[in-house]
Amino acid sequence: VSRSILVQEQGWQTRDIPTENRDAAYSMLLTFIISFAIMVCAAGTLYLQGINIDNPIDMMTALEPLAGEFAMTVFALGILAAGLSSIFPNLLLFPWLLSDYNNTRRDMKRPVYKVVVLLVALTTLIVPIFGGRPIWILIASQALSPLIMPLLTLFLIILLNRKEVMKDYTVGWPMNVALGATLLFNCYMLFVAFTGFMNFV
């Protein structure tokens, strides 16, 4: 969703497809490398040592052998960086979707969009005010996020095959086969995530 908005903001046309493909490839590669590094580090350290992370303070304790007295500082900077890298696109995504649905210009100065952004921002206070285990909330959100992926893939298949939307650029059977395989994979990941979440609960 955010990528389609990025492409639109850049003003790219069909002639810019090679540029967009290269940009998407770089983005995918860097995301994969970062995610892979995180999973390898966690599997090679925390998992092997049987360290469980149930509370934020556990993360700081896990950093102490490496960072020593600076564990709290490193942890705080990491949390801050992760939050800042996510909060701005998350706050803007819903107003962007509303403007796209209403076919209006994405003017974030409009009062209605300011109210929407404020309401979305206030949802971050749910855990501090009503209580809860932040790590549990984080795991739950990641486990439940695959719920939407099969729907997104299905809608993508429908849109890419609609002549009135794609004109002369409807996808052929190779892309449909790839998207069908992606849909099956997403359904499998949904099953794995839901099973894992139920076991975690």
C-alpha positions in Angstrom: 0.0 0.0 0.0 2.7 2.5 1.0 4.7 1.6 -2.1 1.9 2.4 -4.5 1.6 5.8 -2.8 5.4 6.3 -3.1 5.2 5.5 -6.9 2.3 8.0 -7.3 4.2 10.7 -5.3 7.2 10.3 -7.5 5.1 10.8 -10.6 6.4 7.6 -12.2 4.7 6.5 -15.4 4.8 3.2 -17.4 8.1 4.4 -18.9 9.6 4.5 -15.4 8.8 0.8 -14.7 12.5 -0.2 -15.0 13.4 2.5 -12.4 10.6 1.4 -10.1 11.6 -2.3 -10.4 15.2 -1.5 -9.5 14.1 0.7 -6.6 11.8 -2.1 -5.3 14.6 -4.7 -5.7 16.9 -2.6 -3.6 14.2 -2.1 -1.0 13.4 -5.8 -0.8 17.1 -6.8 -0.6 17.9 -4.4 2.3 14.7 -5.5 4.2 15.7 -9.1 3.8 19.3 -8.6 4.9 18.2 -6.6 8.0 15.4 -9.2 8.9 17.8 -12.1 8.3 20.5 -10.6 10.5 18.0 -10.1 13.3 16.7 -13.6 13.2 20.2 -15.2 12.9 21.4 -13.2 15.9 18.4 -14.2 18.0 18.6 -17.8 17.0 22.4 -18.0 17.6 22.3 -16.3 21.0 19.0 -16.1 22.9 17.5 -19.4 21.6 20.7 -21.4 22.2 21.0 -20.0 25.7 17.4 -20.6 26.5 16.8 -16.9 27.2 13.1 -15.9 27.1 12.1 -12.3 26.5 8.8 -11.6 28.3 9.3 -8.0 29.4 11.3 -5.0 28.0 13.7 -5.2 30.9 14.7 -8.7 29.7 16.0 -7.2 26.5 18.3 -4.9 28.4 19.6 -7.8 30.5 20.3 -9.7 27.3 22.4 -6.8 26.1 24.5 -6.5 29.2 27.2 -9.1 28.3 27.9 -7.2 25.1 27.2 -3.6 26.1 27.9 -3.6 29.8 26.8 -0.4 31.6 25.7 1.0 28.3 23.0 -1.7 27.8 20.2 0.7 28.9 21.5 3.4 26.6 21.8 1.0 23.6 18.3 -0.4 24.3 16.7 3.0 24.7 18.3 4.2 21.4 17.2 1.0 19.6 13.6 1.4 20.8 13.6 5.1 19.9 15.0 4.4 16.4 12.5 1.6 15.8 9.6 3.8 16.9 10.6 6.8 14.9 11.1 4.7 11.8 7.6 3.3 12.0 5.4 6.0 13.6 5.4 8.6 10.7 4.4 6.2 7.9 1.9 4.5 10.3 0.3 7.8 11.2 0.1 9.0 7.6 -1.1 5.7 6.0 -4.7 5.9 7.0 -5.2 9.5 5.8 -3.4 8.6 2.6 -5.8 5.7 2.1 -8.8 7.9 2.8 -7.7 10.5 0.3 -7.0 7.8 -2.3 -10.5 6.3 -1.7 -12.1 9.7 -2.0 -9.9 10.6 -5.0 -8.8 13.8 -3.3 -5.4 15.4 -2.9 -3.2 14.2 0.0 -3.2 17.5 1.9 -2.3 16.6 5.5 -3.1 20.2 6.6 -6.9 19.4 6.3 -8.6 19.4 9.7 -10.1 16.0 9.2 -6.7 14.4 8.5 -5.2 16.1 11.6 -8.0 14.6 13.7 -7.4 11.1 12.1 -3.6 11.4 12.8 -4.3 12.4 16.4 -6.7 9.5 17.0 -4.2 7.0 15.5 -1.4 8.5 17.7 -3.6 8.2 20.8 -3.8 4.4 20.2 -0.2 4.2 21.3 -1.4 5.0 24.9 -3.6 1.9 25.1 -0.9 -0.3 26.7 0.6 2.3 29.1 -2.9 3.3 30.3 -4.7 0.0 30.4 -1.7 -2.2 31.2 -0.4 -5.2 29.4 2.8 -6.9 28.5 4.5 -4.9 25.7 6.4 -8.0 24.4 3.2 -10.0 24.3 1.4 -7.2 22.4 4.3 -7.1 19.9 4.3 -10.8 19.3 0.5 -10.8 19.0 0.6 -8.0 16.4 3.2 -9.8 14.4 1.4 -13.1 14.6 -2.0 -11.6 13.6 -0.6 -9.5 10.7 -0.7 -12.4 8.3 -4.5 -12.3 8.5 -4.5 -9.5 6.0 -1.9 -10.9 3.6 -4.1 -13.4 1.8 -6.8 -10.7 1.3 -4.2 -8.3 -0.1 -2.9 -10.9 -2.5 -6.4 -11.9 -3.7 -7.4 -8.2 -4.3 -4.1 -7.7 -6.2 -4.8 -10.7 -8.4 -8.3 -9.3 -9.1 -7.1 -5.8 -9.9 -4.2 -6.9 -12.1 -6.6 -8.9 -14.2 -9.3 -6.3 -14.7 -9.1 -4.8 -18.1 -10.9 -1.6 -17.1 -8.3 -0.9 -14.5 -5.1 -2.2 -16.2 -6.0 -1.3 -19.8 -3.3 -2.9 -22.0 -1.2 -3.9 -19.0 -3.1 -6.8 -17.6 -0.8 -9.5 -16.4 -0.2 -12.8 -18.2 -0.3 -16.3 -16.9 3.3 -16.3 -15.5 2.5 -13.5 -13.2 -0.9 -15.1 -12.3 0.9 -18.3 -11.5 3.4 -16.5 -9.3 0.6 -14.6 -7.5 -1.4 -17.8 -7.1 1.7 -19.4 -5.5 2.1 -16.3 -3.3 -1.6 -16.6 -2.2 -1.1 -20.2 -1.2 2.1 -19.3 0.7 0.3 -16.5 2.5 -2.5 -18.9 3.5 0.1 -21.3 4.8 1.8 -18.6 6.8 -1.5 -17.5 8.2 -2.1 -21.0 9.4 1.5 -21.2 10.9 1.1 -17.8 12.6 -2.3 -18.5 14.0 -1.2 -21.9 15.3 1.9 -20.4 16.9 -0.1 -17.6 18.4 -2.6 -20.0 20.0 0.3 -22.1 21.4 1.9 -18.9 22.8 -1.4 -17.9 24.4 
